Amino acid sequence: GRRIIQYETLTIGVIEVAARDDAETIKWYEKGAERGNVFALFNLGMAYLKGIGVARDYVEAYKWLHLSATKGYDDAPAICEALEKKIASEDIARAKLIAKQWQDDFEKLMSRNA
């Protein structure tokens, strides 16, 4: 259906742009995240973790990685676990709160569009 086409379009777009422009790649990941694409959620987290195309931000990285973990992205839980050892527990709590708010807003948006 439509979701598969959107996912394929996003994936193809990201692959085409990734080699040329990190900032443009981030825009594609953000568009995918707005649609709940787990691949995009994970890659946004990795971008923030490594500072690729965005400023390095461990709280923002944890937020996106945590969201991708809750949606079943296999590699995300281990990376979240490693981050939990690296950053303050207050930052982890803040990232989880921000992730929950994002997820709640996303679910509201999806239920309005259903």
Stockholm file with secondary structure:
# STOCKHOLM 1.0

chainA/1-114         GRRIIQYETLTIGVIEVAARDDAETIKWYEKGAERGNVFALFNLGMAYLKGIGVARDYVEAYKWLHLSATKGYDDAPAICEALEKKIASEDIARAKLIAKQWQDDFEKLMSRNA
#=GR chainA/1-114 SS CHHHHHHHHHHHHHHHHHTTCHHHHHHHHHHHHHTTCHHHHHHHHHHHHHTSSSCCCHHHHHHHHHHHHHTTCTTHHHHHHHHHHHSCHHHHHHHHHHHHHHHHHHHHHHHHHC
#=GC SS_cons         CHHHHHHHHHHHHHHHHHTTCHHHHHHHHHHHHHTTCHHHHHHHHHHHHHTSSSCCCHHHHHHHHHHHHHTTCTTHHHHHHHHHHHSCHHHHHHHHHHHHHHHHHHHHHHHHHC
//
